[in-house]
Amino acid sequence: MELAHSLLLNEDALAQITEAKRPVFIFEWLRFLDKVLVAANKVDVKEKQKKLVEQLTGLISSAPGPPTRKLLAKNLATLYSIGDTFTVFQTLDKCNDIIKSKDDTPAYLPTKLAAVACVGAFYDKMGRMLGSSFPDTINNLLKALKSAESQGRGEILLSLQKVLSGLGGAAASCHRDIYKNARSLLTDRSMAVRCMVAKCLLELQNEAVFMWTTELENIATLCFKALEGSNYGVRVAVAKLLGTVMATALMPKQAAVMRQNVKRATLEEVLELMATGFLRGGSGFLKSGGEMLKGGGSVSREVRVGVTQAYVVFVTTLGGQWLERNFATFLSHVLDLVSHPRATQTHVEAVYSRRCVSFMLRATLGGLLGEKAQIAAGKEICQAISKQMRAVEAVVNDISGENKAGAADVSASQHVMVCALKELGSLVQSLSATASPLIQEPSIGLLETVTSVLLHPSMAARLAAAWCLRCVAVALPYQLTPLLDRCAERINNLKSSPEAVSGYSFAMAALLGGVHQCPLGIPHSKGKLVVSIAEDLLRTAAQNSRLSLQRTQAGWLLLGALMTLGPSLVRYHLPKMLLLWRNVFPRSQKELEAEKARGDSFTWQVTLEGRAGALCAMRSFVAHCPELLTEDVIRRLMTPIECAMTMMSHVPAITKVHGAHLKASAAMVRLRLYDILALLPPKTYEGSFNALLRELVAEFTLTDNSANTTTSLLRSLCHYDDSVLMGSWLQETDHKSIEDQLQPNSASGSGALEHDPSSIYLRVPVGEAIPGPLPLGVSVIDASVALFGVVFPHVSFKHRLQMLDHFAECIKQAKGVRQQAVQLNIFTAVLSALKGLAENKSTLGPEEVRKSALALVMGALDNPNPILRCAAGEALGRMAQVVGEATFIARMAQTSFDKLKSARDVVSRTGHSLALGCLHRYVGGIGSGQHLKTSVSILLALAQDGSSHEVQTWALHSLALIVDSSGPMYRGYVEPTLSLVLTLLLTVPPSHTEVHQCLGRCLGALITTVGPELQGNGATISTIRSSCLVGCAIMQDHSDSLVQAAAISCLQQLHMFAPRHVNLSSLVPCLCVHLCSSHLLLRRAAVACLRQLAQREAAEVCEYAMSLAKRAGDNLNITETGLEGVLFGMLDRETDRKLCSDIHDTLGHMLSSLAVEKLSHWLKLCKDVLAATTDVGGAVTFEVEKDEEDSEKKDEMDDDTMFTGLGEDDKSKPSVAPRWVTRVFAADCLCRIILLCENADKTHFDLAAARSAQVKNPKGDLLVLHLSDLIRMAFMAATDHSNQLRMAGLQALEDIIKKFASVPEPEFPGHVILEQYQANVGAALRPAFSPDTPSDITAKACQVCSTWIGSGVVSDLNDLRRVHNLLVSSLDKVQAGKGSSSQLYSESATTMEKLAVLKAWAEVYVVAMKIKKEAESKPAKPLRSGEEDEDEDDLGADVLPPDSLITLVQPELPSLSRLWLAMLRDYALLTLPAEFSSQLPSEGGAFYTPETIDTARLHYRSSWAPVLHAVALWLSSTGFGADEEKEEASSAPSKESVKDRMHLMLGVSIEFLCFPRPEEPIEHVMSCLRALCTLLECPCAKTHIAEDQLLAVELLNVLHRLLLTRDPPAVQLQVTAVVQETIRAAQDHLQRRRTSKEGEKDSQSIQGEGGDTGELVPGKSLVFAAMELLVFILVRHLPQLNTRVKESPSHVPLRPQRLPEESARLVANTVSILAELPSLCSPAGSMTILPTVLFLITGVLRETALKTSDNSVPLPVSAALQGIKTIITSPLARAESNQTQWTGLVRSSLASVLEYSQPDTDEVSMLTAITLFLLSASSELVGVTVLQKGCMERFKNGLNSSDPGVQARCYQLLLSVFQHSSRALSTPYIHALAPLMVEKLKAVERKRPGTAAELQAVQEGIRVLENLVSMGEEQNRVQLLALLVPTLISYLLGENAISSAPQVSKGLHDFALQNLMRIGPLYPAAFKIVIGAAPELKTRLESAIRANQASSKAKAAARQAQPTVQAAPTIKLKTNFF
């Protein structure tokens, strides 16, 4: 393939390769040329042009295939347009000659087609440059057109289209000729040709004025004729032509109008023309005389569907603004269509017409209009409805009967009503909460209008009105309860009107069915209301025969709807329901028999309807309340159900007697029965199988049914992948809802609510806008088939055989059309049964059953009906799966092999090739491996059969199935299959799109099979890869959207396996173009592919998309917002679920990769989307900047004047403002951007840093600089109409407050940047607290309020009050109690709101207390809030008193504390396990009702934690609520109340901490721990927990478990705090007991744990529990402490490392708690734990005492030292009983400290520890020489240390040892270490100190010597001074030296001088002796003193300036250990 990449064709290489590969080589060269010509240097091209032209024109006559000729033509045209053009006419003539040639052989055809293609490409590219040659060319093409076959016709028309587009208006002279020749082909028998003509005429109408003036009617007639018998492609093309021509006729293009004086058509004329097609089809006009009007055949459905699409094209082309202005006309026209008698000749036709009209309305109104315009349209629809309703009422109330014609009007009006109401419902639902102005405006009276239709005489209209009300309630949930009440009231008032009973019950049922879409629900009482109404209706049904039917139906309908509310509500009414069900049916066999003889036809009808209703309600119960289906309930349900089964057998007799009109009611009973049985476990009705199966089989084999009704389930039971064979991919188009009408099965697509009223309350199937149950006849068969599948696996083999044989017999008996119908139904049933077997994992049965089944299936494999063949193949595969035996599979495969080898007819070859595919699909590669070779060879042969494209399609489809299922086993066949695929792609005519689609499937499957190997570089792999790429390129260039979609998914696969080899620069632009395709499947494929690309390479994708924007013409919608902008725009237009979710994902991936780098771009995108808020109803919006508005106005004018022709042209689209769903997504994106920035870089949240970063890099973009935009967006969203958007906005606001609360404002120190946005935040929150706001929004707003108040942003109390008042008002609501306000939502919504308020208050209170506490702990310095620590003394005036926030909360505290405690009690009860449910109070809790308990749990779960913390704070600050008890008598809280509250608090905490769910936020865990901590600070609580030791042990065990599961350091720190409080409580308690029991010394209990034996019992001992937990923490952070780790062979000794700060704090806390533990034990007990404790503490010292750069002491070290001190000085040590043990412990601990020596150990800490031992435990250590030696060694090392800091500290420590009171201890050290010290100090004279630290070391040393002097006895003083004084004098500097000496040296001099001057007077006698002994000392001293006095002033100043030298030692330990 590489050889093909050259500018000229490499003819040598071409000659060397085999014949088969040449076309691929040539194609690859043309592909290369296509890319290279555009980019190449013009000079190079011109040099080689001659040769190139020769090579290319040579290829024309080499019979190139379709893709090759297309590329060839394109390249030739490009070559001429780049290079010289003088030979172009020769080439053109050459092509024309080929076209004229008389050679008609098939072999010559490709050459002719290539020539035609070249001609088209030349004109397309060069147009008018080709001058006057065009008439000849066009005539030549038209001549050829007359004689050409279909492929030629298609190609010629394509060329003509290109000639027209290239020449534009210049070709006017030929327009008529082309038109005349082309129009006759619109009814060509080849569908592909029809499409081509439509496209050609579409091009022609751009310039040919006559088409939309004089010829307009003819064009319309032609189009209608073209639609007859058309396929989907033709309908789309013709509709586009018709719609565009009509639009142009109405609003012609400017240029054309200028040239000729044109008479414009009026809107009425145009619409009249279109209506003709809709109502009369292609059979001519009104002119043709009267007989047409009198009836005649109905319109063919294809025409109606095509015209419907044309209407949509027509409106889309005219654009949204046109529709806005002319909506009233359009609406009345469309509604007239559906009221026309010709559109509604039969019921099914009427339903079809309604669906078409609904489609027109939805496609135009839903897509083209913005939200404001949609509201206006809604008003129009309302008016139309009320106008119709007035007319109907006039007829109904006209008693005299004068208005005869009126009756017909009424029946016609029902269809108008259905369409109008359905559209109104869809409109309101899509607008959601933004529709509120439409509902609220009294002048429209929408609700009145819609409810008035509930009294319409026609059931269809009543149901439509009910549905519309359901839509309103779902869109605006606050309407739900009032609407229900209103209907209930009307039903009660209008009980005597049949229509009212029926209509209002429909409405109530619909509303109840909508509840599940309203998360806030309805009040529980409404359930009771519905039950009472339903009961009443059923009870009074028999009283009045005129109403019995309606009342019965209504009663059961309401009960069925009630079931959808779910088990929590139905539970209460179940006993009553069971009773009602039992009473509808006879109690016994006897009564059943007796019943047969009684009654007339009317009573039977009522009875049957009643029973059907009861069964329907049962079915609803089983479907919606599976939790209530206990064994007992099922048993009680079975009684009526079995009775119904028995009754079924009597019905035929009854219908015989009373007339056939009962058949429908009987069928309804059967339908309901089948439905409910399918939901129950088959075991429950095993006994009735025989009778039931008889019924079922009779049902779908049409035994008693003369109509040939077929089931609709076959498609869904066949495999989705087979859609290409069955054409069911139409389900995946934008026209699905109307294309359904054209499917072959009975009543397909004729779903309507009136076929089954119960569907009004069921859930709408996914992807449907409105439920559309099929007509009863079809539904019953569907239900019987589905139930057959459920029952079949449970039937005995004998019966299975009987049924299968019976099926064969039925098929044999039936003839013709009926046979087809019976066969379809039977096959669907068999498939259903096989599927059931597979799901139950059971087998088909013994040999005879298999034989019978196989015979049945094999017989259908050669049925002429393709759908049956598909079903048979599928059944065969499923059978193989169920039987699962190799021999059986082999036999089946062999049969098909034999058949395929011999058969020549298309039918059996297609059927059996599919059979092979299905076998492999269901048995998988392993099971059918041995047949693989044969299957593949046969299918490859069939796929090459060019004579039948159908065979090719089926064979390729099966091949794809085999490749898919064989996986790696197929690897050996990849090359031959791939070369076949390429050959076919290059040769099969493009009009056979199915073949190309299957080729695409094959290619995709092959790519998956080769998989990751595709990355390789071997020769074979490279070939495979380039073949795949070539295949994709061919398919990408195909004209059919499905083939293009297949190409995209293949490229997507390739990109997954070999991303480097997929060229994104060409793929991405191609995908972007497809985004605005009119084909859903293509848009889906493009977005799915973009989603995958954006996951890995978002930046590249966006770049390539932008490059497209720069170079593209006007056919693209990528603007400066790039691909992201287009995707956001698509979200507004697309309704397909999958597509929208992929768009969300794609945008999400792009956001994650790019948002941080391109911050302002993404923020602007979100802002533009959010700023489009519709200002209906005056929501608060910011003013749009002036210039933006003006530019928008300009655009609008352009749209009118520059009216464009193409419907897909995007000029008309962006005029729609983003819809609410898109805005919600944008608000979510905003939150994601904030999160991404947070993870990326902290500078995004630091204004000062951001500004300095921006100065350095102006392009850089930081979030904090966009803060005002962020706030503005959040504000816009939070104050919108749409509730979802308000939620998203509040969430964004909360995120912004949390992330930016602490960002300081650099220009105003002491302030934060959010302060300036107080007003915005307040304004955004206020609307959420208005009384009519839904609970969930208020709850969210409370959360934001508490975040805002607690963030500490606001410093002014008055400003805080604004937000605070919102919370106060909510609190009043909470206190109002349960049934205060009129309820709109369910009780759980109220619970949610109240708990949110309490939670918010709790959070505020927690923050307030925190600020207060901080303020109390720092009394000196007033603080603004907990956030800042700047010095603010200068701001004194506006600083808040620190407890200001608490003053806001204080007044509410009494009521708050009560509510909080009530809430915690509720929560505690709700967390009880299910087995204690009997303990729950029957009337519910403080904030929940017993009915809503399940939902309430969730709300409590999300809000209890802050409340617990707040209660703990309140209890501890008020001494367990002492304040509130004062009124009652005693001031101290009663013991009981303390106990209760403690139990409540600890119970809730421990229950939670025992097992916090993984999804619980970590904040809850923290709140809970903080609460415990706060609680235990309170004395009452301390005594409580200390008195009950088991409770404390349990608490510690739970905390230990928590540590095992949660590891954030914050949690662990908080746990240690709780442990510490617990231990302290125990200590205090012990202390109190000891003081109170001073007298009885020997009492065991006051000894502490361990008693006399020292044994600690796990599980009972608090100390043991604490040790467990603390050891766990230590070992977790310092694993080296664990001796087992060290002993393990794999252990590599770790060098101690510095702990992170949080761990250090944690270890320090742990150590200090450890040290406290011995004090809880008796002396014996303490001996049990001390070894461990000391081992751990010294271990921590060893591991953490590391040198630090700044000589600070790490926290764990100071804690360890403190711990050692605590332990050694504890009184336990003095107990006589364990003296020896204690001494041993102390000695060994010191010994282990002495052992530790590592190079980077911090010697100071170790020396400190040693000193601690020496000072505190002197008695135990005196005289132990080994230890003494070790200690001295350590001190010597310290003195000799090179680090002056260590020396200084060492001197300090020695001083404390020397001064120790026990001389026995200190003397040896003085003797050993003093000489060394003196030496060190003497040496200083030679090496004077150079740094402050060295100077300090010397000073410390001198201090020790001085102290030794003072300690010495009088007689030795002279000797001691003789050591000190000379040393000091040696430090003095000479007079000359002093001026030049460095600062430190001078410092030493001053220090020495001062000390000498101080010592002299202290010991005058001794001093004289020493000075006298050495005269040179004297002179030095004197001169120094003189110099000192002389410059005393200067010195004084110098001394002042140098306080540092004189300062205290710089290394100060944080804790003073001595």
Salt bridges, closest charged atoms under 4 A:
GLU11 OE2 - LYS51 NZ 3.93
GLU19 OE1 - ARG22 NH1 3.33
GLU28 OE2 - HIS5 NE2 2.89
GLU28 OE1 - ARG31 NH1 3.26
ASP34 OD2 - LYS74 NZ 3.38
ASP84 OD1 - LYS46 NZ 3.76
ASP104 OD1 - LYS112 NZ 3.47
GLU155 OE1 - ARG69 NH2 2.84
ASP188 OD2 - ARG153 NE 2.79
GLU207 OE1 - ARG259 NH2 3.22
GLU215 OE1 - ARG183 NH1 3.57
GLU217 OE1 - LYS287 NZ 3.25
GLU349 OE2 - ARG301 NE 3.55
GLU349 OE1 - ARG304 NH2 2.35
GLU371 OE1 - ARG1223 NH1 3.49
GLU423 OE2 - ARG362 NH2 3.12
GLU441 OE1 - LYS379 NZ 3.81
GLU448 OE2 - ARG486 NH2 3.00
ASP485 OD1 - LYS526 NZ 3.22
GLU535 OE1 - LYS576 NZ 3.36
ASP536 OD2 - LYS495 NZ 2.71
ASP536 OD1 - ARG539 NH2 2.98
GLU593 OE1 - LYS596 NZ 3.70
GLU593 OE2 - HIS650 NE2 3.92
GLU595 OE2 - ARG611 NH2 2.36
ASP632 OD1 - ARG635 NH2 2.91
ASP632 OD2 - ARG636 NH1 3.99
ASP675 OD2 - ARG619 NH1 3.89
GLU686 OE2 - LYS683 NZ 3.84
GLU699 OE1 - ARG670 NE 2.60
ASP721 OD2 - HIS719 ND1 3.72
ASP722 OD1 - ARG921 NH2 2.69
ASP722 OD1 - HIS957 NE2 2.70
GLU732 OE1 - ARG1084 NH1 2.58
ASP734 OD1 - ARG1083 NH2 2.90
GLU739 OE1 - ARG235 NH2 2.57
ASP740 OD2 - LYS736 NZ 3.39
GLU754 OE2 - ARG354 NH2 2.91
ASP756 OD1 - ARG672 NH2 2.67
GLU768 OE2 - LYS736 NZ 3.87
GLU847 OE2 - ARG891 NH2 3.45
ASP862 OD2 - LYS899 NZ 3.49
GLU874 OE2 - ARG878 NE 3.97
GLU874 OE1 - ARG921 NH1 2.81
GLU885 OE2 - ARG850 NH2 2.86
ASP945 OD2 - ARG909 NH2 2.87
GLU950 OE2 - ARG869 NH2 3.02
ASP964 OD2 - ARG1001 NH2 3.65
GLU975 OE1 - ARG971 NH1 3.94
GLU1013 OE2 - ARG971 NE 2.98
GLU1097 OE1 - HIS1055 NE2 2.70
GLU1124 OE2 - HIS1161 NE2 2.76
GLU1134 OE2 - ARG1083 NE 2.60
ASP1136 OD2 - ARG1084 NE 2.84
ASP1142 OD1 - ARG1091 NH1 3.50
ASP1142 OD2 - LYS1138 NZ 3.00
ASP1145 OD2 - ARG1091 NE 3.15
ASP1168 OD2 - LYS1164 NZ 2.67
ASP1175 OD1 - LYS372 NZ 3.34
GLU1185 OE2 - ARG1272 NH1 3.87
GLU1189 OE1 - LYS1186 NZ 3.45
ASP1190 OD1 - LYS1186 NZ 3.82
ASP1200 OD2 - ARG325 NH2 3.46
GLU1208 OE1 - LYS1213 NZ 3.74
GLU1238 OE1 - LYS1299 NZ 3.72
ASP1261 OD1 - HIS1266 NE2 3.03
ASP1269 OD1 - LYS1167 NZ 2.98
ASP1280 OD2 - ARG1223 NH2 3.35
GLU1294 OE2 - LYS1298 NZ 3.14
GLU1294 OE1 - LYS1340 NZ 3.16
GLU1307 OE2 - ARG1251 NH1 2.98
GLU1315 OE2 - HIS1311 ND1 2.89
GLU1315 OE2 - ARG1424 NH2 3.81
ASP1359 OD1 - ARG1362 NH2 3.50
GLU1393 OE2 - LYS1373 NZ 2.75
GLU1428 OE1 - ARG1424 NH1 3.33
ASP1431 OD1 - LYS1421 NZ 3.53
GLU1491 OE2 - HIS524 ND1 3.80
ASP1494 OD1 - ARG1497 NH1 3.59
GLU1524 OE2 - ARG1541 NH2 2.69
GLU1560 OE2 - ARG1557 NH1 2.89
GLU1560 OE1 - HIS1564 ND1 2.87
GLU1587 OE1 - LYS1535 NZ 3.87
ASP1607 OD2 - ARG1676 NH2 3.46
GLU1621 OE1 - LYS1582 NZ 3.74
GLU1621 OE2 - ARG1624 NH1 3.90
GLU1638 OE1 - LYS1641 NZ 3.91
GLU1743 OE2 - ARG1742 NE 2.98
ASP1800 OD2 - ARG1695 NH2 3.04
GLU1803 OE2 - LYS1747 NZ 3.68
GLU1885 OE2 - ARG1980 NH1 3.84
GLU1900 OE2 - ARG1903 NH1 3.38
GLU1906 OE1 - ARG1958 NH2 2.69
GLU1914 OE1 - ARG1917 NH1 3.22
